[in-house]
Amino acid sequence: MSDYLTYTPEEFATDDYFIHWVLSTDLEAETFWQNWLDVYPFKRSDVETARQLVLTANQLPEPAVSETEIAALKQSVFDRIDANESPKTVVRTLFSRWYWAAAVLAGLVGLGGWYLVTQQRANKAEYAQLVKQATEKYDLVEVENQTKPTRLIVLPDGSSVLLKKGSKLSYPTYFSRSVREIYLSGEAFFEIAKDPNRPFFVFANEIVTKVLGTSFNVKAFPDDKRIQITVKTGKVSVYETKSPEAAQQAKNRRLEGLVLNPGQEVVFSKEADQMEANVVSHTVPMVSPKKSGTIQEMAFEYDETPVSEIFSQLEKTYTIRIDYDHALLGNCPVTASLTDEPLYEKLKLTCRAIRAQYEIVNGEVVVTGKGCN
Amino acid sequence: MQKRTHSENRTEDDLLLWTALRASDRNALGKLFDAYVRELLTYGYRISQDMALTKDAVQDVFVDLWAYRETLSPTVEVRFYLYSCLRRTLLKQLKDRRQLSTDWAESDMTRQAEPSAETRWVELETGDQQQARISNGLQTLSNREYEVVSLKYYTGLKIRQIASLLNLKEQTVANTLQNALLKLRKHLIHFLFLYLLF
């Protein structure tokens, strides 16, 4: 800081800390500069000149723009975006791997909770009807998986979805402020971004599942007239699409109606258009920790586990590719509990544990780091 | 009216919004818009002297940001990124308009009345020292100096970023800034007593 002694007024006026002092009310800066002036009083005139320079330079004329003009400008931005995004374009974009490549990288903070929704395709009419109704509210995107065992989709809020073969998912191009609603036909596994202010609803034909950020399974087999929901952690509420509660549920942030706790399971029986619910409590967790199998059976619990094992598990689970220097990073040990974390969080937390970063390049996860000793 | 944004530390907020934007969160785009629209308008206006044009350019920047959200780099200095987009967009619009006005200039009477924004800009780009500013003590600054001063004291961008934005060497920016301040200082000497009154 003794450098300041040789400063010209112009040099002071371009020094970031000096500018900070002049333009802020930061006590620390104030103390520093006042003390400095006490020690070097002969610099006072230079400092004053510099101060005036900064003030002048900071007082360049600003155009007068009213709040109304700003609001109108913002509206036209979003109008143009809406106009650009005919649903067809969006769907086509989504089918390219770029979409999720870009989206996967969006490591939203505070994601949590995952659950499975299973629903056979028998009830097409209901799904189609729900989607049709939703089209009036939302600009919907539909993604269909006809070929792959699972297909990764990233929702606008950062939640990720593994859509099973022969399934369809419709969701808004962006979620509203108060609620996240999506529509499923078939089977999918969800990892929901935690957002207490925007409850997440899965409309799977007759049954709606509401979640604020938690873990549970939904299995719906219309063929045998049963829909089964099993809670893994946290709480969910479940109700019929057409029940009066449905409208009510959409408005509040609490979980009401049929609330399921961890280890609980509900079985709906469809008999003569009546849904009958039976709640069963299990004393043991439904899901035993495994490192293989389907994602809903899997645990992502690690204790001094080499990162190569974790990456390999993520690659298989999400059918993604993770590129990294095996020799440098592969043996780095990770201790972490990632079971309830969505993909982004798993990647983020794993990378943080080994002091690495990840990014998505050409649809692949690329992890870079300096290794661990 | 906000006078300055320099001391605001938006980096963390920005990156969160950026990440959300890249995941197609419209709210994030809205929030970035809210956070930056005023300073972008100010900057655009200062260099183009044309508010309608600036508004169009700012609009384009945010529309494009959304259109290309999937291909945006995950780590950027958001403020710097927005400024460079705006600058590029403005430049392009001015060139387009210039193209138009050479083709159909005859019909565009209003633009003949005073030095047009595109003239100013093109001269700015070609390093012309036209003195078009008529503001408090800043009329002695060249367009380039004016822009550098504006960026340095209004946006809080680093010299490195300003250099990159203007496609100049850092040293050139630093020199430009020093020259501008010397000019301002000469001007100040005459008026310093006015400041001392307050």
Interface residues (C-beta under 8 A of the other chain):
Chain A: P9 E10 E11 A13 T14 I19 H20 L23 S24 D26 T49 Q52 L53 V54 L55 T56 A57 N58 Q59 L60 P61 E62 P63 A64 V65 E69 I70 L73 K74 S76 V77 F78 R80 I81 N84 T93 W98 Y99 A101 A102 A103 L105 A106 G107 L108 V109 V154 P156 D157 G158 T173 Y174 R177 E359 I360
Chain B: M1 K3 R4 H6 S7 L16 T19 A20 R22 A23 S24 D25 R26 N27 L29 G30 F33 D34 V37 R38 L41 T42 Y45 R46 M51 T54 K55 V58 Q59 F62 V63 W66 A67 R69 E70 T71 L72 P74 T75 S135 N136 G137 L138 Y146 V149 S150 K152 Y153 Y154 A174 L177 Q178 A180 L181 L182 L184 R185 L188 L192 Y195
